[in-house]
Amino acid sequence: MPLNHLTWNQLGYHAKPCGLLDVNGYYACLADHMDHMVNQGFVVKEHRRMVMTASTPGDLIDQFEVYDPPQVDKWIDKKKGL
């Protein structure tokens, strides 16, 4: 998952799901860190939910199929008074 894919999702350029195929726990630390960023207030929980993880391709695709992109106000829109 290229980082720009997640950024474009957050900015509303697309609504495609983002996923990490966590084979043998490779991305477990990254997922834990993303949870920590939410707990510390650096990332909103809706943006965290944009990144799904699964240990098998089938499980990840199952998550993609039921993905409902979050609707999050953009800070830039708030600054412009939109």
Distance bins in CASP14 RR format, pairs under 12 A and 6 or more apart:
PFRMAT RR
TARGET T0000
AUTHOR 0000-0000-0000
RMODE 2
METHOD distances of the structure
MODEL  1
1 7 0 0 0 0 0 1 0 0 0 0 0
1 8 0 0 0 0 0 1 0 0 0 0 0
1 9 0 0 0 0 1 0 0 0 0 0 0
1 16 0 0 0 0 0 1 0 0 0 0 0
1 17 0 0 0 0 1 0 0 0 0 0 0
1 18 1 0 1 0 0 0 0 0 0 0 0
1 19 1 0 1 0 0 0 0 0 0 0 0
1 20 1 0 0 1 0 0 0 0 0 0 0
1 21 0 0 0 0 1 0 0 0 0 0 0
1 22 0 0 0 0 0 1 0 0 0 0 0
1 27 0 0 0 0 1 0 0 0 0 0 0
1 30 0 0 0 0 0 1 0 0 0 0 0
1 50 0 0 0 0 0 1 0 0 0 0 0
1 51 1 0 0 1 0 0 0 0 0 0 0
1 52 0 0 0 0 1 0 0 0 0 0 0
1 53 0 0 0 0 0 1 0 0 0 0 0
1 60 0 0 0 0 0 1 0 0 0 0 0
1 64 0 0 0 0 0 1 0 0 0 0 0
2 8 0 0 0 0 1 0 0 0 0 0 0
2 9 0 0 0 0 0 1 0 0 0 0 0
2 16 0 0 0 0 0 1 0 0 0 0 0
2 18 0 0 0 0 1 0 0 0 0 0 0
2 19 0 0 0 0 0 1 0 0 0 0 0
3 9 0 0 0 0 0 1 0 0 0 0 0
3 10 0 0 0 0 0 1 0 0 0 0 0
3 18 0 0 0 0 1 0 0 0 0 0 0
3 30 0 0 0 0 0 1 0 0 0 0 0
3 51 0 0 0 0 0 1 0 0 0 0 0
4 10 0 0 0 0 0 1 0 0 0 0 0
4 11 0 0 0 0 1 0 0 0 0 0 0
4 13 0 0 0 0 1 0 0 0 0 0 0
4 14 0 0 0 0 0 1 0 0 0 0 0
4 18 0 0 0 0 0 1 0 0 0 0 0
5 11 0 0 0 0 0 1 0 0 0 0 0
5 12 0 0 0 0 0 1 0 0 0 0 0
5 13 0 0 0 0 1 0 0 0 0 0 0
5 14 0 0 0 0 1 0 0 0 0 0 0
5 15 0 0 0 0 0 1 0 0 0 0 0
5 16 1 0 0 1 0 0 0 0 0 0 0
5 17 0 0 0 0 1 0 0 0 0 0 0
5 18 1 0 1 0 0 0 0 0 0 0 0
5 19 0 0 0 0 1 0 0 0 0 0 0
5 20 0 0 0 0 0 1 0 0 0 0 0
5 50 0 0 0 0 1 0 0 0 0 0 0
5 51 0 0 0 0 1 0 0 0 0 0 0
6 12 0 0 0 0 0 1 0 0 0 0 0
6 13 0 0 0 0 0 1 0 0 0 0 0
6 14 0 0 0 0 0 1 0 0 0 0 0
6 16 0 0 0 0 0 1 0 0 0 0 0
6 17 0 0 0 0 0 1 0 0 0 0 0
6 18 1 0 1 0 0 0 0 0 0 0 0
6 19 0 0 0 0 1 0 0 0 0 0 0
6 20 0 0 0 0 0 1 0 0 0 0 0
6 30 0 0 0 0 0 1 0 0 0 0 0
6 34 0 0 0 0 0 1 0 0 0 0 0
6 43 0 0 0 0 0 1 0 0 0 0 0
6 47 0 0 0 0 1 0 0 0 0 0 0
6 48 0 0 0 0 0 1 0 0 0 0 0
6 49 0 0 0 0 0 1 0 0 0 0 0
6 50 1 0 0 1 0 0 0 0 0 0 0
6 51 1 0 0 1 0 0 0 0 0 0 0
6 52 0 0 0 0 0 1 0 0 0 0 0
7 13 0 0 0 0 1 0 0 0 0 0 0
7 14 0 0 0 0 0 1 0 0 0 0 0
7 18 0 0 0 0 0 1 0 0 0 0 0
7 47 0 0 0 0 0 1 0 0 0 0 0
7 50 0 0 0 0 0 1 0 0 0 0 0
7 51 0 0 0 0 0 1 0 0 0 0 0
8 14 1 0 1 0 0 0 0 0 0 0 0
8 15 0 0 0 0 1 0 0 0 0 0 0
8 16 0 0 0 0 1 0 0 0 0 0 0
8 18 0 0 0 0 1 0 0 0 0 0 0
8 50 0 0 0 0 0 1 0 0 0 0 0
8 69 0 0 0 0 0 1 0 0 0 0 0
9 15 1 0 0 1 0 0 0 0 0 0 0
9 16 1 0 0 1 0 0 0 0 0 0 0
9 17 0 0 0 0 1 0 0 0 0 0 0
9 18 1 0 0 1 0 0 0 0 0 0 0
9 19 0 0 0 0 0 1 0 0 0 0 0
9 46 0 0 0 0 0 1 0 0 0 0 0
9 47 0 0 0 0 1 0 0 0 0 0 0
9 48 0 0 0 0 0 1 0 0 0 0 0
9 49 0 0 0 0 0 1 0 0 0 0 0
9 50 1 0 1 0 0 0 0 0 0 0 0
9 51 0 0 0 0 1 0 0 0 0 0 0
9 52 0 0 0 0 0 1 0 0 0 0 0
9 67 0 0 0 0 0 1 0 0 0 0 0
9 69 1 0 0 1 0 0 0 0 0 0 0
9 70 0 0 0 0 1 0 0 0 0 0 0
9 72 0 0 0 0 0 1 0 0 0 0 0
10 16 0 0 0 0 0 1 0 0 0 0 0
10 18 0 0 0 0 1 0 0 0 0 0 0
10 43 0 0 0 0 1 0 0 0 0 0 0
10 44 0 0 0 0 1 0 0 0 0 0 0
10 46 0 0 0 0 1 0 0 0 0 0 0
10 47 1 0 1 0 0 0 0 0 0 0 0
10 48 0 0 0 0 0 1 0 0 0 0 0
10 49 0 0 0 0 0 1 0 0 0 0 0
10 50 1 0 0 1 0 0 0 0 0 0 0
10 51 0 0 0 0 0 1 0 0 0 0 0
10 69 0 0 0 0 0 1 0 0 0 0 0
10 70 0 0 0 0 1 0 0 0 0 0 0
10 71 0 0 0 0 0 1 0 0 0 0 0
10 72 1 0 0 1 0 0 0 0 0 0 0
10 73 0 0 0 0 0 1 0 0 0 0 0
10 74 0 0 0 0 1 0 0 0 0 0 0
10 75 0 0 0 0 0 1 0 0 0 0 0
10 76 0 0 0 0 0 1 0 0 0 0 0
11 47 0 0 0 0 0 1 0 0 0 0 0
11 50 0 0 0 0 0 1 0 0 0 0 0
11 72 0 0 0 0 0 1 0 0 0 0 0
11 74 1 0 0 1 0 0 0 0 0 0 0
11 75 0 0 0 0 0 1 0 0 0 0 0
11 76 0 0 0 0 1 0 0 0 0 0 0
11 77 0 0 0 0 0 1 0 0 0 0 0
12 47 0 0 0 0 0 1 0 0 0 0 0
12 50 0 0 0 0 0 1 0 0 0 0 0
12 69 0 0 0 0 1 0 0 0 0 0 0
12 70 0 0 0 0 0 1 0 0 0 0 0
12 71 0 0 0 0 1 0 0 0 0 0 0
12 72 0 0 0 0 1 0 0 0 0 0 0
12 73 0 0 0 0 0 1 0 0 0 0 0
12 74 1 0 0 1 0 0 0 0 0 0 0
12 76 0 0 0 0 0 1 0 0 0 0 0
12 77 0 0 0 0 0 1 0 0 0 0 0
13 69 0 0 0 0 0 1 0 0 0 0 0
13 74 0 0 0 0 0 1 0 0 0 0 0
14 50 0 0 0 0 0 1 0 0 0 0 0
14 69 0 0 0 0 1 0 0 0 0 0 0
15 50 0 0 0 0 1 0 0 0 0 0 0
15 64 0 0 0 0 0 1 0 0 0 0 0
15 67 0 0 0 0 1 0 0 0 0 0 0
15 68 0 0 0 0 1 0 0 0 0 0 0
15 69 1 1 0 0 0 0 0 0 0 0 0
15 70 0 0 0 0 1 0 0 0 0 0 0
15 71 0 0 0 0 1 0 0 0 0 0 0
15 72 0 0 0 0 0 1 0 0 0 0 0
16 50 0 0 0 0 1 0 0 0 0 0 0
16 51 0 0 0 0 0 1 0 0 0 0 0
16 52 0 0 0 0 0 1 0 0 0 0 0
16 64 0 0 0 0 1 0 0 0 0 0 0
16 67 0 0 0 0 1 0 0 0 0 0 0
16 69 0 0 0 0 1 0 0 0 0 0 0
17 49 0 0 0 0 1 0 0 0 0 0 0
17 50 1 0 0 1 0 0 0 0 0 0 0
17 51 0 0 0 0 1 0 0 0 0 0 0
17 52 1 0 0 1 0 0 0 0 0 0 0
17 53 0 0 0 0 0 1 0 0 0 0 0
17 54 0 0 0 0 0 1 0 0 0 0 0
17 60 0 0 0 0 1 0 0 0 0 0 0
17 61 0 0 0 0 1 0 0 0 0 0 0
17 62 0 0 0 0 0 1 0 0 0 0 0
17 63 1 0 0 1 0 0 0 0 0 0 0
17 64 1 0 1 0 0 0 0 0 0 0 0
17 65 0 0 0 0 1 0 0 0 0 0 0
17 66 0 0 0 0 1 0 0 0 0 0 0
17 67 1 0 1 0 0 0 0 0 0 0 0
17 68 0 0 0 0 1 0 0 0 0 0 0
17 69 1 0 0 1 0 0 0 0 0 0 0
17 70 0 0 0 0 0 1 0 0 0 0 0
18 27 0 0 0 0 0 1 0 0 0 0 0
18 34 0 0 0 0 0 1 0 0 0 0 0
18 47 0 0 0 0 0 1 0 0 0 0 0
18 48 0 0 0 0 0 1 0 0 0 0 0
18 49 0 0 0 0 0 1 0 0 0 0 0
18 50 1 0 1 0 0 0 0 0 0 0 0
18 51 1 0 1 0 0 0 0 0 0 0 0
18 52 1 0 0 1 0 0 0 0 0 0 0
18 53 0 0 0 0 1 0 0 0 0 0 0
18 60 0 0 0 0 0 1 0 0 0 0 0
18 63 0 0 0 0 0 1 0 0 0 0 0
18 64 0 0 0 0 1 0 0 0 0 0 0
18 67 0 0 0 0 1 0 0 0 0 0 0
18 69 0 0 0 0 0 1 0 0 0 0 0
18 70 0 0 0 0 0 1 0 0 0 0 0
19 27 0 0 0 0 1 0 0 0 0 0 0
19 30 0 0 0 0 0 1 0 0 0 0 0
19 31 0 0 0 0 0 1 0 0 0 0 0
19 34 0 0 0 0 0 1 0 0 0 0 0
19 49 0 0 0 0 0 1 0 0 0 0 0
19 50 0 0 0 0 1 0 0 0 0 0 0
19 51 1 0 1 0 0 0 0 0 0 0 0
19 52 1 0 1 0 0 0 0 0 0 0 0
19 53 1 0 0 1 0 0 0 0 0 0 0
19 54 1 0 0 1 0 0 0 0 0 0 0
19 57 0 0 0 0 0 1 0 0 0 0 0
19 58 0 0 0 0 0 1 0 0 0 0 0
19 59 0 0 0 0 0 1 0 0 0 0 0
19 60 1 0 0 1 0 0 0 0 0 0 0
19 61 0 0 0 0 0 1 0 0 0 0 0
19 62 0 0 0 0 0 1 0 0 0 0 0
19 63 1 0 0 1 0 0 0 0 0 0 0
19 64 1 0 0 1 0 0 0 0 0 0 0
19 67 0 0 0 0 1 0 0 0 0 0 0
20 26 0 0 0 0 1 0 0 0 0 0 0
20 27 1 0 1 0 0 0 0 0 0 0 0
20 28 0 0 0 0 1 0 0 0 0 0 0
20 29 0 0 0 0 0 1 0 0 0 0 0
20 30 1 0 0 1 0 0 0 0 0 0 0
20 31 1 0 0 1 0 0 0 0 0 0 0
20 32 0 0 0 0 0 1 0 0 0 0 0
20 33 0 0 0 0 0 1 0 0 0 0 0
20 34 0 0 0 0 1 0 0 0 0 0 0
20 50 0 0 0 0 0 1 0 0 0 0 0
20 51 1 0 0 1 0 0 0 0 0 0 0
20 52 1 0 0 1 0 0 0 0 0 0 0
20 53 1 0 1 0 0 0 0 0 0 0 0
20 54 1 0 0 1 0 0 0 0 0 0 0
20 55 0 0 0 0 0 1 0 0 0 0 0
20 57 0 0 0 0 0 1 0 0 0 0 0
20 59 0 0 0 0 0 1 0 0 0 0 0
20 60 0 0 0 0 1 0 0 0 0 0 0
20 63 0 0 0 0 0 1 0 0 0 0 0
21 27 1 0 0 1 0 0 0 0 0 0 0
21 30 0 0 0 0 0 1 0 0 0 0 0
21 31 0 0 0 0 0 1 0 0 0 0 0
21 51 0 0 0 0 0 1 0 0 0 0 0
21 52 0 0 0 0 1 0 0 0 0 0 0
21 53 1 0 0 1 0 0 0 0 0 0 0
21 54 1 0 0 1 0 0 0 0 0 0 0
21 55 1 0 0 1 0 0 0 0 0 0 0
21 56 1 0 0 1 0 0 0 0 0 0 0
21 57 1 0 0 1 0 0 0 0 0 0 0
21 58 0 0 0 0 1 0 0 0 0 0 0
21 59 0 0 0 0 1 0 0 0 0 0 0
21 60 1 0 1 0 0 0 0 0 0 0 0
21 61 0 0 0 0 0 1 0 0 0 0 0
21 63 0 0 0 0 0 1 0 0 0 0 0
21 64 0 0 0 0 0 1 0 0 0 0 0
22 28 1 0 0 1 0 0 0 0 0 0 0
22 29 0 0 0 0 0 1 0 0 0 0 0
22 30 0 0 0 0 1 0 0 0 0 0 0
22 31 1 0 0 1 0 0 0 0 0 0 0
22 32 0 0 0 0 0 1 0 0 0 0 0
22 51 0 0 0 0 0 1 0 0 0 0 0
22 52 0 0 0 0 1 0 0 0 0 0 0
22 53 1 0 1 0 0 0 0 0 0 0 0
22 54 1 0 0 1 0 0 0 0 0 0 0
22 55 1 0 1 0 0 0 0 0 0 0 0
22 56 0 0 0 0 1 0 0 0 0 0 0
22 57 0 0 0 0 0 1 0 0 0 0 0
22 59 0 0 0 0 1 0 0 0 0 0 0
22 60 0 0 0 0 1 0 0 0 0 0 0
22 63 0 0 0 0 0 1 0 0 0 0 0
23 53 0 0 0 0 0 1 0 0 0 0 0
23 54 0 0 0 0 1 0 0 0 0 0 0
23 55 1 0 0 1 0 0 0 0 0 0 0
23 56 0 0 0 0 1 0 0 0 0 0 0
23 57 0 0 0 0 1 0 0 0 0 0 0
23 59 0 0 0 0 0 1 0 0 0 0 0
23 60 0 0 0 0 0 1 0 0 0 0 0
24 55 1 0 0 1 0 0 0 0 0 0 0
24 56 0 0 0 0 0 1 0 0 0 0 0
25 31 0 0 0 0 1 0 0 0 0 0 0
25 32 0 0 0 0 0 1 0 0 0 0 0
25 53 0 0 0 0 1 0 0 0 0 0 0
25 54 0 0 0 0 0 1 0 0 0 0 0
25 55 1 0 0 1 0 0 0 0 0 0 0
25 56 0 0 0 0 0 1 0 0 0 0 0
26 53 0 0 0 0 1 0 0 0 0 0 0
26 55 0 0 0 0 1 0 0 0 0 0 0
27 33 0 0 0 0 1 0 0 0 0 0 0
27 34 0 0 0 0 1 0 0 0 0 0 0
27 51 0 0 0 0 1 0 0 0 0 0 0
27 52 0 0 0 0 0 1 0 0 0 0 0
27 53 1 0 1 0 0 0 0 0 0 0 0
27 54 0 0 0 0 1 0 0 0 0 0 0
27 55 0 0 0 0 1 0 0 0 0 0 0
27 60 0 0 0 0 0 1 0 0 0 0 0
28 34 0 0 0 0 0 1 0 0 0 0 0
28 35 0 0 0 0 0 1 0 0 0 0 0
28 53 0 0 0 0 1 0 0 0 0 0 0
28 54 0 0 0 0 0 1 0 0 0 0 0
28 55 0 0 0 0 1 0 0 0 0 0 0
29 35 0 0 0 0 0 1 0 0 0 0 0
29 36 0 0 0 0 0 1 0 0 0 0 0
29 53 0 0 0 0 0 1 0 0 0 0 0
30 36 0 0 0 0 0 1 0 0 0 0 0
30 37 0 0 0 0 0 1 0 0 0 0 0
30 48 0 0 0 0 0 1 0 0 0 0 0
30 51 0 0 0 0 1 0 0 0 0 0 0
30 53 0 0 0 0 1 0 0 0 0 0 0
31 37 0 0 0 0 0 1 0 0 0 0 0
31 38 0 0 0 0 0 1 0 0 0 0 0
31 48 0 0 0 0 1 0 0 0 0 0 0
31 49 0 0 0 0 0 1 0 0 0 0 0
31 51 1 0 0 1 0 0 0 0 0 0 0
31 52 0 0 0 0 1 0 0 0 0 0 0
31 53 1 0 1 0 0 0 0 0 0 0 0
31 54 0 0 0 0 0 1 0 0 0 0 0
31 55 0 0 0 0 0 1 0 0 0 0 0
32 38 0 0 0 0 0 1 0 0 0 0 0
32 39 0 0 0 0 0 1 0 0 0 0 0
32 48 0 0 0 0 0 1 0 0 0 0 0
32 53 0 0 0 0 0 1 0 0 0 0 0
33 39 0 0 0 0 0 1 0 0 0 0 0
33 40 0 0 0 0 0 1 0 0 0 0 0
33 42 0 0 0 0 0 1 0 0 0 0 0
33 43 0 0 0 0 0 1 0 0 0 0 0
33 48 0 0 0 0 0 1 0 0 0 0 0
33 51 0 0 0 0 0 1 0 0 0 0 0
34 40 0 0 0 0 0 1 0 0 0 0 0
34 41 0 0 0 0 0 1 0 0 0 0 0
34 42 0 0 0 0 1 0 0 0 0 0 0
34 43 1 0 0 1 0 0 0 0 0 0 0
34 44 0 0 0 0 0 1 0 0 0 0 0
34 45 0 0 0 0 0 1 0 0 0 0 0
34 47 0 0 0 0 1 0 0 0 0 0 0
34 48 1 0 1 0 0 0 0 0 0 0 0
34 49 0 0 0 0 1 0 0 0 0 0 0
34 50 0 0 0 0 1 0 0 0 0 0 0
34 51 1 0 0 1 0 0 0 0 0 0 0
34 52 0 0 0 0 0 1 0 0 0 0 0
34 53 0 0 0 0 1 0 0 0 0 0 0
35 41 0 0 0 0 0 1 0 0 0 0 0
35 42 0 0 0 0 0 1 0 0 0 0 0
35 43 0 0 0 0 1 0 0 0 0 0 0
35 45 0 0 0 0 1 0 0 0 0 0 0
35 47 0 0 0 0 0 1 0 0 0 0 0
35 48 1 0 0 1 0 0 0 0 0 0 0
35 49 0 0 0 0 0 1 0 0 0 0 0
35 51 0 0 0 0 0 1 0 0 0 0 0
35 53 0 0 0 0 0 1 0 0 0 0 0
36 42 0 0 0 0 1 0 0 0 0 0 0
36 43 0 0 0 0 1 0 0 0 0 0 0
36 48 0 0 0 0 0 1 0 0 0 0 0
37 43 1 0 1 0 0 0 0 0 0 0 0
37 44 0 0 0 0 1 0 0 0 0 0 0
37 45 0 0 0 0 0 1 0 0 0 0 0
37 47 0 0 0 0 1 0 0 0 0 0 0
37 48 1 0 0 1 0 0 0 0 0 0 0
37 51 0 0 0 0 0 1 0 0 0 0 0
38 44 1 0 0 1 0 0 0 0 0 0 0
38 45 1 0 1 0 0 0 0 0 0 0 0
38 46 0 0 0 0 1 0 0 0 0 0 0
38 47 0 0 0 0 1 0 0 0 0 0 0
38 48 1 0 1 0 0 0 0 0 0 0 0
38 49 0 0 0 0 1 0 0 0 0 0 0
38 50 0 0 0 0 0 1 0 0 0 0 0
38 51 0 0 0 0 0 1 0 0 0 0 0
39 45 0 0 0 0 1 0 0 0 0 0 0
39 48 0 0 0 0 1 0 0 0 0 0 0
40 48 0 0 0 0 0 1 0 0 0 0 0
41 47 0 0 0 0 0 1 0 0 0 0 0
41 48 0 0 0 0 0 1 0 0 0 0 0
42 48 0 0 0 0 0 1 0 0 0 0 0
43 49 0 0 0 0 0 1 0 0 0 0 0
43 50 0 0 0 0 1 0 0 0 0 0 0
43 51 0 0 0 0 1 0 0 0 0 0 0
43 72 0 0 0 0 0 1 0 0 0 0 0
44 50 0 0 0 0 0 1 0 0 0 0 0
44 70 0 0 0 0 1 0 0 0 0 0 0
44 71 0 0 0 0 0 1 0 0 0 0 0
44 72 1 0 0 1 0 0 0 0 0 0 0
44 73 0 0 0 0 1 0 0 0 0 0 0
44 74 0 0 0 0 0 1 0 0 0 0 0
44 75 0 0 0 0 0 1 0 0 0 0 0
45 51 0 0 0 0 0 1 0 0 0 0 0
45 70 0 0 0 0 1 0 0 0 0 0 0
45 72 0 0 0 0 1 0 0 0 0 0 0
46 68 0 0 0 0 0 1 0 0 0 0 0
46 69 0 0 0 0 1 0 0 0 0 0 0
46 70 1 1 0 0 0 0 0 0 0 0 0
46 71 1 0 0 1 0 0 0 0 0 0 0
46 72 1 0 1 0 0 0 0 0 0 0 0
46 73 0 0 0 0 1 0 0 0 0 0 0
46 74 0 0 0 0 0 1 0 0 0 0 0
47 69 0 0 0 0 0 1 0 0 0 0 0
47 70 1 0 0 1 0 0 0 0 0 0 0
47 71 0 0 0 0 0 1 0 0 0 0 0
47 72 1 0 0 1 0 0 0 0 0 0 0
47 73 0 0 0 0 0 1 0 0 0 0 0
47 74 0 0 0 0 0 1 0 0 0 0 0
47 75 0 0 0 0 0 1 0 0 0 0 0
48 70 0 0 0 0 1 0 0 0 0 0 0
48 72 0 0 0 0 0 1 0 0 0 0 0
49 63 0 0 0 0 0 1 0 0 0 0 0
49 66 0 0 0 0 0 1 0 0 0 0 0
49 67 0 0 0 0 1 0 0 0 0 0 0
49 68 0 0 0 0 1 0 0 0 0 0 0
49 69 0 0 0 0 1 0 0 0 0 0 0
49 70 1 0 0 1 0 0 0 0 0 0 0
49 71 0 0 0 0 0 1 0 0 0 0 0
49 72 0 0 0 0 0 1 0 0 0 0 0
50 63 0 0 0 0 0 1 0 0 0 0 0
50 64 0 0 0 0 0 1 0 0 0 0 0
50 67 0 0 0 0 1 0 0 0 0 0 0
50 68 0 0 0 0 0 1 0 0 0 0 0
50 69 1 0 0 1 0 0 0 0 0 0 0
50 70 1 0 0 1 0 0 0 0 0 0 0
50 71 0 0 0 0 0 1 0 0 0 0 0
50 72 0 0 0 0 1 0 0 0 0 0 0
51 60 0 0 0 0 0 1 0 0 0 0 0
51 63 0 0 0 0 0 1 0 0 0 0 0
51 64 0 0 0 0 0 1 0 0 0 0 0
51 67 0 0 0 0 0 1 0 0 0 0 0
51 70 0 0 0 0 0 1 0 0 0 0 0
52 58 0 0 0 0 0 1 0 0 0 0 0
52 59 0 0 0 0 1 0 0 0 0 0 0
52 60 1 0 0 1 0 0 0 0 0 0 0
52 61 0 0 0 0 0 1 0 0 0 0 0
52 62 0 0 0 0 1 0 0 0 0 0 0
52 63 1 0 1 0 0 0 0 0 0 0 0
52 64 1 0 0 1 0 0 0 0 0 0 0
52 65 0 0 0 0 0 1 0 0 0 0 0
52 66 0 0 0 0 1 0 0 0 0 0 0
52 67 1 0 0 1 0 0 0 0 0 0 0
52 68 0 0 0 0 0 1 0 0 0 0 0
52 69 0 0 0 0 0 1 0 0 0 0 0
53 59 0 0 0 0 1 0 0 0 0 0 0
53 60 1 0 0 1 0 0 0 0 0 0 0
53 63 0 0 0 0 1 0 0 0 0 0 0
53 64 0 0 0 0 0 1 0 0 0 0 0
54 60 1 1 0 0 0 0 0 0 0 0 0
54 61 0 0 0 0 1 0 0 0 0 0 0
54 62 1 0 0 1 0 0 0 0 0 0 0
54 63 1 0 0 1 0 0 0 0 0 0 0
54 64 0 0 0 0 1 0 0 0 0 0 0
55 63 0 0 0 0 0 1 0 0 0 0 0
56 62 0 0 0 0 1 0 0 0 0 0 0
56 63 0 0 0 0 0 1 0 0 0 0 0
57 63 0 0 0 0 0 1 0 0 0 0 0
57 64 0 0 0 0 0 1 0 0 0 0 0
58 64 0 0 0 0 1 0 0 0 0 0 0
58 65 0 0 0 0 1 0 0 0 0 0 0
59 65 0 0 0 0 0 1 0 0 0 0 0
59 66 0 0 0 0 0 1 0 0 0 0 0
60 66 0 0 0 0 0 1 0 0 0 0 0
60 67 0 0 0 0 0 1 0 0 0 0 0
61 67 0 0 0 0 0 1 0 0 0 0 0
71 77 0 0 0 0 0 1 0 0 0 0 0
72 78 0 0 0 0 0 1 0 0 0 0 0
73 79 0 0 0 0 0 1 0 0 0 0 0
73 80 0 0 0 0 0 1 0 0 0 0 0
73 81 0 0 0 0 0 1 0 0 0 0 0
73 82 0 0 0 0 1 0 0 0 0 0 0
74 80 0 0 0 0 1 0 0 0 0 0 0
74 81 0 0 0 0 0 1 0 0 0 0 0
74 82 0 0 0 0 1 0 0 0 0 0 0
75 81 0 0 0 0 0 1 0 0 0 0 0
75 82 0 0 0 0 0 1 0 0 0 0 0
76 82 0 0 0 0 1 0 0 0 0 0 0
END
